[in-house]
């Protein structure tokens, strides 16, 4: 199936990219260019994994993208001495996006029964 046939996956990836771009802009505005290489590396990694996952229909790419969001979410919540409300919100956001990306097949089958064709899956030759 094409990405246009995957509404939940398309929405999750779009939201992910928009939020990542907004975060890069906000961090640059607040902190300055010191954190820009780190933020741009995160963005580049996410774009590379999306490029791997979507057109080639590779489950590995979607797994890596979900893992990226799980790691980001847990780092916002668990790996800090003091967790603020903003950190909790971003941590929850990343975990929710990871859930949507990883389980998009199940969600699309449940909510879009007429449009989903189960015989067309990822990694099909």
VEXDREN-2710 file (C-alpha; in Angstrom, 1 decimal):
% VEXDREN-2710
k/r/px/py/pz
1/UNK/0.0/0.0/0.0
2/UNK/1.1/3.5/-0.6
3/UNK/1.5/6.1/2.2
4/UNK/-1.7/7.9/0.9
5/UNK/-3.6/4.7/1.8
6/UNK/-2.2/4.8/5.4
7/UNK/-4.0/7.8/7.0
8/UNK/-2.9/7.1/10.6
9/UNK/0.7/6.6/9.6
10/UNK/0.7/9.7/7.4
11/UNK/-0.8/11.9/10.2
12/UNK/1.6/10.5/12.8
13/UNK/4.7/11.2/10.6
14/UNK/3.4/14.6/9.6
15/UNK/2.8/15.6/13.3
16/UNK/6.2/14.2/14.2
17/UNK/8.0/16.3/11.6
18/UNK/6.1/19.5/12.4
19/UNK/6.8/19.2/16.1
20/UNK/10.4/18.4/15.5
21/UNK/10.8/21.5/13.3
22/UNK/9.0/23.7/15.9
23/UNK/11.3/22.3/18.6
24/UNK/14.4/23.1/16.6
25/UNK/13.1/26.7/16.1
26/UNK/12.2/27.1/19.8
27/UNK/15.4/25.7/21.1
28/UNK/17.4/27.9/18.7
29/UNK/15.4/31.0/19.8
30/UNK/15.7/30.2/23.5
31/UNK/19.2/28.8/23.8
32/UNK/21.0/29.9/20.6
33/UNK/23.2/28.1/18.2
34/UNK/24.9/25.9/20.9
35/UNK/22.3/23.2/20.7
36/UNK/21.6/23.5/17.0
37/UNK/24.0/20.7/15.9
38/UNK/22.3/18.3/18.3
39/UNK/18.8/19.3/17.2
40/UNK/19.7/19.1/13.5
41/UNK/21.2/15.7/14.0
42/UNK/17.9/14.5/15.6
43/UNK/16.0/16.0/12.7
44/UNK/18.3/14.4/10.1
45/UNK/18.1/11.0/11.8
46/UNK/14.3/11.2/11.8
47/UNK/14.2/12.2/8.1
48/UNK/16.6/9.4/7.1
49/UNK/14.5/6.8/8.9
50/UNK/11.3/8.2/7.4
51/UNK/12.8/8.0/4.0
52/UNK/13.8/4.4/4.7
53/UNK/10.5/3.4/6.0
54/UNK/7.8/5.0/3.9
55/UNK/8.7/4.5/0.2
56/UNK/10.4/1.1/0.7
57/UNK/7.7/-0.2/3.0
58/UNK/10.2/-1.5/5.4
59/UNK/9.0/-2.5/8.8
60/UNK/12.6/-2.0/10.1
61/UNK/12.3/1.7/9.3
62/UNK/9.0/2.0/11.2
63/UNK/10.5/0.1/14.1
64/UNK/13.5/2.4/14.2
65/UNK/11.2/5.5/14.0
66/UNK/9.1/4.1/16.8
67/UNK/12.2/3.3/18.8
68/UNK/13.5/6.9/18.3
69/UNK/10.3/8.3/19.7
70/UNK/10.3/5.8/22.6
71/UNK/13.9/6.8/23.5
72/UNK/13.1/10.5/23.1
73/UNK/10.0/10.2/25.3
74/UNK/11.7/8.2/28.0
75/UNK/14.7/10.7/28.0
76/UNK/12.3/13.5/28.6
77/UNK/10.6/11.7/31.5
78/UNK/13.2/9.4/33.1
79/UNK/16.7/10.7/32.4
80/UNK/16.4/14.1/34.1
81/UNK/16.9/15.0/37.8
82/UNK/13.8/17.3/37.7
83/UNK/11.0/16.8/35.3
84/UNK/8.9/19.9/34.5
85/UNK/5.4/19.9/33.1
86/UNK/6.8/20.7/29.6
87/UNK/9.1/17.6/29.8
88/UNK/6.2/15.4/30.8
89/UNK/4.1/16.7/27.9
90/UNK/6.9/16.1/25.3
91/UNK/7.6/12.7/26.8
92/UNK/4.0/11.7/26.6
93/UNK/3.8/13.1/23.0
94/UNK/6.8/11.0/21.9
95/UNK/5.4/7.9/23.5
96/UNK/2.0/8.5/21.8
97/UNK/3.6/9.0/18.4
98/UNK/5.6/5.9/18.8
99/UNK/2.4/3.9/19.6
100/UNK/0.7/5.4/16.5
101/UNK/3.6/4.6/14.2
102/UNK/4.2/1.1/15.5
103/UNK/0.5/0.0/15.7
104/UNK/-0.8/1.9/12.7
105/UNK/-1.8/-1.3/10.9
106/UNK/-4.0/-2.4/13.8
107/UNK/-5.6/1.0/14.2
108/UNK/-6.2/1.4/10.4
109/UNK/-7.9/-2.1/10.3
110/UNK/-10.1/-1.1/13.2
111/UNK/-11.1/2.4/12.1
112/UNK/-10.9/2.1/8.3
113/UNK/-12.2/-1.4/7.6
114/UNK/-13.3/-0.7/4.1
115/UNK/-10.1/0.8/2.9
116/UNK/-7.5/-1.6/4.4
117/UNK/-6.5/-4.6/2.3
118/UNK/-4.8/-7.1/4.7
119/UNK/-3.0/-9.1/2.0
120/UNK/-0.9/-6.0/1.1
121/UNK/1.7/-5.7/3.9
122/UNK/5.2/-4.4/4.3
123/UNK/8.2/-6.4/3.1
124/UNK/6.1/-8.1/0.4
125/UNK/8.3/-8.9/-2.6
END
